[in-house]
Amino acid sequence: MKFDTLIIGGGLAGLVCGIYLQKHGQRCVIVSSGQSALHFSSGSFDLLNYLPDGTPVERPFEVIGALKQQSPRHPYAKLGEDRFKELSNCVVDFLAEAGVQVVGNPEQNHYRVTPMGTLKPTWLTFKEQVVCEQEDKLPWKKIALFNITGFLDFYSRFIIDEFQRLGTECVLHEISFPAVEGLRQNPTEMRSVNIARLFDKQENLDELVRALKTVETDCEVIVLPAIAGLSRDNVLTYLEERVNKKVCLLPTLPPSVPGIRAQQQMRKAFERLGGVYMLGDTVLKADREGNSVVRVYSYNHGDIPFMMKNVVLATGSYFSQGLIAVPDKVYEPVLNLDVDFIANRKEWYDMNVFAPQAYEAFGVKTDDDFRGISQGQVLDNVYVIGSILEGFNAIKQGCGAGVSILSALYVAKRILSK
Ligand SMILES: Cc1cc2nc3c(=O)[nH]c(=O)nc-3n(C[C@H](O)[C@H](O)[C@H](O)COP(=O)(O)OP(=O)(O)OC[C@H]3O[C@@H](n4cnc5c(N)ncnc54)[C@H](O)[C@@H]3O)c2cc1C
């Protein structure tokens, strides 16, 4: 099996890299074990919400110099200010072409609503979801919040309290109809994705329209949990045209319907461009000749190797098992690349769970071109992208998706320029 580029891991980083490379004429394969962090997405992509010292960031473009001083190995520091700006400026259009519609702008963070109803800064938010320009104000005075009776992954009471604290009146309406009764028989089935599958069917969507219309309300907007639009396009437009009101979605607890939809859309875009996506296979090991990886082996393909000019490692962090932590070390299990971690395990974590945790910033070491390093030697044809990278704390700095997308675009361009 011969390809120009083999991408290991098909989450946000692997898909962005693959789409860019396919679009520019490469023949790529993505091999991916399973679910990615997108399945748990908040519905927003963060670029940079806080500097490593905790300073809040409103305008990411203005702080890359300070970030570089505080965290010289941060992926954004490796990109440098100009590339950081250039790459982040093209992301909205890039994602739209891949079928993922987002709103937002890298020059100024906006605010998204969390599943608890609070507001948090972010960069890009899926188009259907509620976004705010201000950190203490929603864009409406009166909201009608609808939930499906028995859907417990959506905390309406907390949301109403938060919205009222922000000065917006919010009235809850519970709706129930035959299609969801089947799911209600078993509470473990009453999950966002299962409900969304129901609303992918026309007759159930029309039932939802009827339920929304039965409520007399003078609200400016109808807000629903994100339980629609899994595989069907333009669900909100369909609802809005029939109920004659603006309709928005709020994130639920995972699994994330908008995140899974984004993953599906990007996979389709990659395949439409001719890419090969192998889901459910796991890359196990590779053969090297000198400083290049020449053959890669996966679980499903046994001793039949993948052969390629470039390898991109996008296997994610601990969550996706791109990094493995054992008592005395943190290691990268596929290519055995060098990992930056602290030798003394006691320094990995802080007993205060709200403090920054050192282990969050452990990751695979790279040079400034994101090439992987093995026993101190930079590998010529191995690139590393996404949340497996060293030098940043996605949770504390609010930069997870930004690192994945920008490192993926940078590496794709780098490979094409070779
Ligand atoms: C639960 C969770 C929720 C998050 N939510 C957000 C959010 O809402 N907004 C935000 O900005 N950031 C969020 N982040 C940060 C997140 O890391 C990035 O946003 C981004 O999605 C990570 O993408 P990735 O492609 O680097 O890794 P991942 O999404 O982890 O994808 C890695 C993929 O590689 C595959 N893989 C691993 N090992 C192998 C192997 N050996 N062979 C083949 N495939 C393999 C995995 O199965 C997985 O599909 C979240 C992170 C987590 C863990």
PDBQT file of the ligand as one rigid body, heavy atoms in Angstrom, charges set to zero:
ROOT
HETATM    1  C1  LIG A 501     -12.762  15.012  25.957  1.00  0.00    +0.000 C 
HETATM    2  C2  LIG A 501     -12.154  16.201  25.286  1.00  0.00    +0.000 A 
HETATM    3  C3  LIG A 501     -12.959  17.266  24.886  1.00  0.00    +0.000 A 
HETATM    4  C4  LIG A 501     -12.380  18.375  24.268  1.00  0.00    +0.000 A 
HETATM    5  N1  LIG A 501     -13.183  19.409  23.885  1.00  0.00    +0.000 NA
HETATM    6  C5  LIG A 501     -12.635  20.490  23.292  1.00  0.00    +0.000 A 
HETATM    7  C6  LIG A 501     -13.453  21.591  22.864  1.00  0.00    +0.000 A 
HETATM    8  O1  LIG A 501     -14.657  21.556  23.021  1.00  0.00    +0.000 OA
HETATM    9  N2  LIG A 501     -12.852  22.660  22.280  1.00  0.00    +0.000 N 
HETATM   10  C7  LIG A 501     -11.502  22.704  22.096  1.00  0.00    +0.000 A 
HETATM   11  O2  LIG A 501     -11.002  23.700  21.585  1.00  0.00    +0.000 OA
HETATM   12  N3  LIG A 501     -10.707  21.677  22.471  1.00  0.00    +0.000 NA
HETATM   13  C8  LIG A 501     -11.234  20.595  23.066  1.00  0.00    +0.000 A 
HETATM   14  N4  LIG A 501     -10.428  19.550  23.456  1.00  0.00    +0.000 N 
HETATM   15  C9  LIG A 501      -8.996  19.621  23.172  1.00  0.00    +0.000 C 
HETATM   16  C10 LIG A 501      -8.712  18.649  21.976  1.00  0.00    +0.000 C 
HETATM   17  O3  LIG A 501      -7.556  18.004  22.324  1.00  0.00    +0.000 OA
HETATM   18  C11 LIG A 501      -8.606  19.292  20.603  1.00  0.00    +0.000 C 
HETATM   19  O4  LIG A 501      -9.644  20.203  20.418  1.00  0.00    +0.000 OA
HETATM   20  C12 LIG A 501      -8.638  18.364  19.401  1.00  0.00    +0.000 C 
HETATM   21  O5  LIG A 501      -9.940  17.946  19.051  1.00  0.00    +0.000 OA
HETATM   22  C13 LIG A 501      -7.706  17.197  19.528  1.00  0.00    +0.000 C 
HETATM   23  O6  LIG A 501      -7.582  16.634  18.225  1.00  0.00    +0.000 OA
HETATM   24  P1  LIG A 501      -6.435  15.620  17.826  1.00  0.00    +0.000 P 
HETATM   25  O7  LIG A 501      -6.730  15.235  16.428  1.00  0.00    +0.000 OA
HETATM   26  O8  LIG A 501      -5.113  16.153  18.165  1.00  0.00    +0.000 OA
HETATM   27  O9  LIG A 501      -6.626  14.352  18.804  1.00  0.00    +0.000 OA
HETATM   28  P2  LIG A 501      -7.845  13.369  19.031  1.00  0.00    +0.000 P 
HETATM   29  O10 LIG A 501      -9.126  14.032  18.811  1.00  0.00    +0.000 OA
HETATM   30  O11 LIG A 501      -7.600  12.764  20.364  1.00  0.00    +0.000 OA
HETATM   31  O12 LIG A 501      -7.691  12.257  17.881  1.00  0.00    +0.000 OA
HETATM   32  C14 LIG A 501      -6.688  11.292  17.897  1.00  0.00    +0.000 C 
HETATM   33  C15 LIG A 501      -7.167  10.103  17.075  1.00  0.00    +0.000 C 
HETATM   34  O13 LIG A 501      -6.082   9.206  16.910  1.00  0.00    +0.000 OA
HETATM   35  C16 LIG A 501      -6.552   7.879  17.038  1.00  0.00    +0.000 C 
HETATM   36  N5  LIG A 501      -5.416   7.017  17.422  1.00  0.00    +0.000 N 
HETATM   37  C17 LIG A 501      -4.726   7.003  18.582  1.00  0.00    +0.000 A 
HETATM   38  N6  LIG A 501      -3.750   6.068  18.527  1.00  0.00    +0.000 NA
HETATM   39  C18 LIG A 501      -3.827   5.486  17.283  1.00  0.00    +0.000 A 
HETATM   40  C19 LIG A 501      -3.076   4.485  16.615  1.00  0.00    +0.000 A 
HETATM   41  N7  LIG A 501      -2.046   3.864  17.209  1.00  0.00    +0.000 N 
HETATM   42  N8  LIG A 501      -3.445   4.136  15.364  1.00  0.00    +0.000 NA
HETATM   43  C20 LIG A 501      -4.476   4.740  14.747  1.00  0.00    +0.000 A 
HETATM   44  N9  LIG A 501      -5.214   5.714  15.333  1.00  0.00    +0.000 NA
HETATM   45  C21 LIG A 501      -4.888   6.091  16.590  1.00  0.00    +0.000 A 
HETATM   46  C22 LIG A 501      -7.632   7.976  18.104  1.00  0.00    +0.000 C 
HETATM   47  O14 LIG A 501      -8.517   6.882  18.026  1.00  0.00    +0.000 OA
HETATM   48  C23 LIG A 501      -8.286   9.314  17.738  1.00  0.00    +0.000 C 
HETATM   49  O15 LIG A 501      -9.334   9.114  16.814  1.00  0.00    +0.000 OA
HETATM   50  C24 LIG A 501     -10.978  18.428  24.062  1.00  0.00    +0.000 A 
HETATM   51  C25 LIG A 501     -10.181  17.349  24.478  1.00  0.00    +0.000 A 
HETATM   52  C26 LIG A 501     -10.752  16.252  25.079  1.00  0.00    +0.000 A 
HETATM   53  C27 LIG A 501      -9.857  15.117  25.511  1.00  0.00    +0.000 C 
ENDROOT
TORSDOF 0
